[in-house]
Amino acid sequence: MKLIFKIFLILIIFQCKSYSLNFYKYPQKNLGGDFCVKLYENLNEPNFPYSSEDPITVKADLLIEDIHSINGKDLDFESSFTLWAHWKDERVANTLKNMGVYTSEGKPLYLCDYSPTKVIGETRKIFDPVVEFFNRKGKPNFQYGMQDWIEVFSDGTVQSRLRDKTKFKANFDFRRFPFDSQELSFELWSEFPAFMVEIIPDEPAMNDYKETLYAFGDQEDGIIIPGWDLKKVDYENYSYVENDGYPYTGFMLYLTVQRQSSYYLFKIILPIIFILAISWSVFWVRGSQLEAKVNVTIVCLLSLIAYNFIIDEDLPKLAYLTFLDCFILLSYFYTGIATILCVYSFVRKLKSGRNLSIVDKYAQFVGPISYFGLLFILLIYFYNLEGVATFLKGPN
């Protein structure tokens, strides 16, 4: 029975989610009211341990709490997040050994926490790997430090926590707008080269975020993004060489989101098709009523122009055409063609004396069929861009 109980207990432990440095315990005896003060006074290693042959490994646990908005006009997004970063410092461990509280096996003991400005700020007491967001818009509030607090554990582990809300730069591709998917990235890096500091994902926390799409605890429905759906969470390490010639390593978190397109479908695309249908209905009107036919097509053309102002509010000035741009331009063209054909049909009517000329008869069917045929080609092009690019390049 004892063996079964132990196995059951181990299974429970391994099935529990662990985020940041949550596998720790508290001391079973009082360390003294002045213990943290004494530890603070004994800490005095603010610089990188240059005698070390290995870099300091920083494990990053990035919890995305919310994506408040995605702004295509300004090419950014706003997010609330919590970043835990923890690393082991052998010099802190040696200080703890001298104080008789160092542990190397089992769960480490939580010992003390300090204000960031007190230990890595103006009165620097320990080494700070300076982990920050590369694509953050604006500077953090350095008055309060880049972290909320710094914690020290009995095995020499130092952990920082930052909880913040800010905007991040993004590189959007709007070619498939409004049926597009975008990638929101969080780019972490250290100001120290890779041979001094390396950043890696904290497991199993980051893998759990990837598997659940941040749907757990208070976020059972996952991250709710106004106007978007979260489809995928992924992360990776990356390496690069700076202008100083030193190699650096970083950590990237990607959120793949898909635009909720129902607004554009029901309030822009379908109304435009309806307006276009009205403009081509003039070919069922008697050819002698030129003024009425032209008035209908001109009013439809002006209505299409009004939709441009709606789209301009959502997108920046782009050097390329989106799917919606091409769709509206195609609709412009066909509405303009309807006006020209009305005039030409009237001229043919005067010559033939018939109420419906041959132009009207052909336009009734050729116009809608060719319009939807070109629209289908646009859909194939924009939503199979990779295949089109491969076809244009030809065989290697």
N, C-alpha and C positions, 0 to 999 in steps of 0.2 A: 504493500500500500504506500509506503514511503517513497519507493522508486517511481510509482505511478504519479504520485503527487508532485515529485520533482520534475518529471517529464512534462506534466501539465503546466507547471509554473514556468518552465523554460519556454514552452510554446506561447504562452500568454505574453511573455516579455518580448519575444521576437516578432510577434504580430502587432505590437503597439507601435504607432508612428512616433518617430523621434525627429524633432526639428532643432537645429542649432546644437549647442552642447547641452542637451537635456538629459543625457545619461550621467548624472552626478548625484551626490547625496550631501546632506548637511552633517556637520560635526555632531557627535553624540555627547560632547561635553563642551562646556563654556570655555572659549579661548581667551576670555578676558576682555573687558571693555576697551582696553587700549591696544588690542592686538593689531587692528587695522592701522592704527597710528604708527606703531612700531614697524609694521611691514612697509608702510609708506616711507618711513625714515630710512629703512635699509635698502630700498630700491634706488639705484643710482646708475642705471645703464641705458642712457637715452640714445646711444648710437648703435649702428649695426655691428654685430660681432664679426669684424673683418677676419679674425683668425679662423672662422668656421669655413670648411670646405663646401658645405651644402647650403643652398638657399633656405630662407625661412618660408615654409609652406603655409599659406593662408587659405583656410577653407571657408568658402562663401555660401551662405544660405540666404537666398533672395526670395522673400515672400511678397508676391504682388497681391495687394488687398483690393484694389479697385483701379479700373481705367475710367476716369471721369468723363473724358471727352477725347475725340480724335478730330483734329482740325486740319483738313486738307488745304485750306487757304494759307495757313501759316506753316504747314509742313511740320507739325508737332503733335504730341499727345500729352495729356496730363494724367499722372498716376499717383496713387498712395501706395507705399511699400514699406516693408521692414527688412533691413539688411543686417544679418548677423555675420560677423567675421571673427574667426578664432584661430590662434596659432600658438605654438609652444616656443617659449624662450628659455633656453638652458640657464641663462643667468638668473632669471626669476626662480627657476627650479633650485639653483644653488642657494639663493637667499632663503628659500623655504626650508631647505635641508639644514641650514645653519640655525633656523628657528625651531627645528624639530617637528615640522608639520607636513613635510613632503611625503607624498604617497605615489607609488608607481604602478600599483596593481589594483584592479577593480575600478569601480566608479570613483572619479576624483571628488574631493570635498570642495564645496563652495566656501570660499573664505571671505572675500571682501569685494566691494565695488566702490569705485571712485568717480568723481566728476572728470570728464575728459580734459577740461582745462587744467586740472590739477596734476594729471600724470603724463599727458602728452601735449599739453598746451604750453603756456609760458613757463611753468615750472616743470619741465620735462623730466620724467623719472624712468620711463621705460621706452623701448624702441617702438615707433609707430610705423607700420608698413605703408601707410598712406594709401588706402584703398578708396577709390572714388569713381564716380560715373563720368566716362569720357563724353557721352552724348547728352549730358544734362544741359538744359538751357538756363543760363544764369548761374551765379555762384551760390554755394550754400552759405548759411549764416555763420560766419567764422567767429562771431562774438560768443556763440554758445558751443562752438566746436562742430566737427563733422560727425560726431557720435553723441548719443544720449548718455551713455555710461560705459565704463570699462570695468570688467569683472576679472578677478584672479582666482584660479583654482589650484588645488593642492599638488597637481602634477606639473605645474609650471605653465599651464595653459592660460592665455590672456584672451578675453573675448570682448568685442565691442558690439554695440547695438545702435543702429540708426533707424528711426522711424520718421518718415517725411512725406510731403506731398509737393510735387514739382512737375515741370514740363520737360519733355525729352524731345530732341530733334529726331526726325524720321525721314527716310528716303522712300517716298511713295511712288508707285507706278499706276497712273490713272488710265492707261490705254483701254482697259476693259470696263471702265466706269459706265454705268452704275452697277455692273454685275462683277465687281472686282474684289479681290482678296488682297490684304496688305499685311506686311510684317512689321510688328513693333519690336524694337530691340532695346535691350538694356546692356550697356557695354561697361564692364568693370575693368579697371586696370590699376596698377601701382606705379608710383613715380620712381620706383627703384627698378634697375635692370633685372633680367631673369636670373642672373647668377646670384642675386641678393634676395629677391622676393618673387615667388611664383604663386598664382591664384588658381585654385582648383575648386570644383563644385563640392559642396558638403553632402555626402551621402549618408543615409538614404533619403534625406529630405528632398533634394532636387529631383530625384527620380520619382518620388511620390507626387510632387507637383506636376511632373510630366505625365504621369499615368492618370491622375485624377482631374487634370486641368484646373487645379486649385479649388476643386469642389470637395470641401471637408469642413468640419467644425462649424464655424459661423457662416461659412460660404458653401452650404450644401448644394446650391444651384450653380456654383462656380462664379466666375467674375462676370458681372452684368455690365455690358458696355452699351450705352445708348446708341442705337442705330446699327449695331454690329453684333456678330456672334463669334465667340472664341472657338476655334477649330483645332488648334494644335499648340502644344508647349514643347519647346526643345531648347537645348543648351549645348555649348561646346567651349573648349579652350582654343585660343588662337595665339599666334606668335607674330611679331613684326619687329622691324628694325627702325629705330627713330633716327632723326637727323644727326644725333650725336654719335651714331655708329654702334650703339649698344642694342642687344636684343632684349625685347620685353615680352612678357606673357600677359594675357588677359582672359576674361571670362565673359561670354556672351549668352544672354537669355533671349529667346525669340518667342513671341506670341503671334501666331498666325490668326488673323481675324477676317471674317467675310462680311461684306456690307449687306444689310437688310434692304433688298431692292424693291420691296413692294410699293414704297412711296413713289419711286421714280416710274415704276411700271403703271400704276393706276392713276397717277396725277400728271404724268408727262408723256410717256410713250403712247398709251392707249388714247388719251385726248388728241394727240398729234395725228394719229392714224384716223381718228374720227373726223378731224378738221380736213385732212387730206381727202377723205371720202366725200365730204361735202363739196370740196372744190371740184372733184371730178364728176359729181352728179350733174354738173351743168351740161354735160353732153347728152343728157336725156331731155333737155329743154329745147324748144323750137329754135332753129338757127336764126330766125329773124329778131329774136330778143337779145341782141348783142349787149346792150347796156346792162341788163339784169345779170347776164352770165359773167361779164367782166367784173361787175360789182361784187359778186359772190367770191370769185377767185382772189380779188384784191383784199377783201376782208379776211379771207382765210390766210393769205400771206402775211398780213399784219399781225394776226393772232399767233402765227408761228414765231415771229420776231420777238414777241413778248416772252416766250419761253427761254430765250437766251439769257435774260436777266435773272431768271430763277437759277439757272445752272451756274452763272458767274459767281453767285454767292458761296458756292461750295468748293470751287476749284481755283487754284492760282492761274496765272497766265502761262499756259503750257506751250512748248515749242512743237508739240505733236498733237494729233487729233485723237480724241477718245471715241469709243463706240457711239456714245450719245451725240457727239459732235457730227460724226458721219451720218448718223440717222437723221438729225435735224437738217443737215445740208442736203441730203437726198430728198427730204420732204419739201424743202425750199424749192429745189430744182423742179420737182414734179408739179408743185403748185404754180410756179412760174410758167412751166410748159403748158399747163392747162389754160392760162391766160392767153398765151401766144396762139394756141390751137383754136381758141374761141374766135379770135380775130380772123385767123386763116379760114376757119369754117364759115364765117359770115361772108367772106369774099367768095368762097366756092358756092355758097347758097345763092348769092346774087347772080352768079353765072349760070347755075343749073336751075334755079327756081324751086328747089326742093326745100322742105322745112328741115330735114335732117340730111346733111351732106355725107359723103363717104368718109370724111374725116371724123365726124361724130360717131359713126357706126364702129369704126376701128378703135377709136379712143375709149369707147365704153368698156372694152375688154382688154385691149393691149396694154393700156395704162396701168390698171391694177395688177395684172399678171406680171408685167415687167418690174413694177415697184417692189412687189413682194419677192420676186426672184433676186433682185439686187440686194434686198434686205437679208435674204438667206445667205448670199455670198459674203456679206459683211459679218454675219454671225460666225460663219465658218472661219473667216480670216482672223477675227479678234479673239475667238475662243479656242483657236488652235494655232497660236502664234509660234510655238516652238516647231510644230510640223511645217508651217509655212516657211519659216526661216531655213529649215533643213532642205526644203524643196528648192528654194531660191539659190542656196549655196551649191546644190548639185552634188553628184558623187565625188568622193575624194580621189 
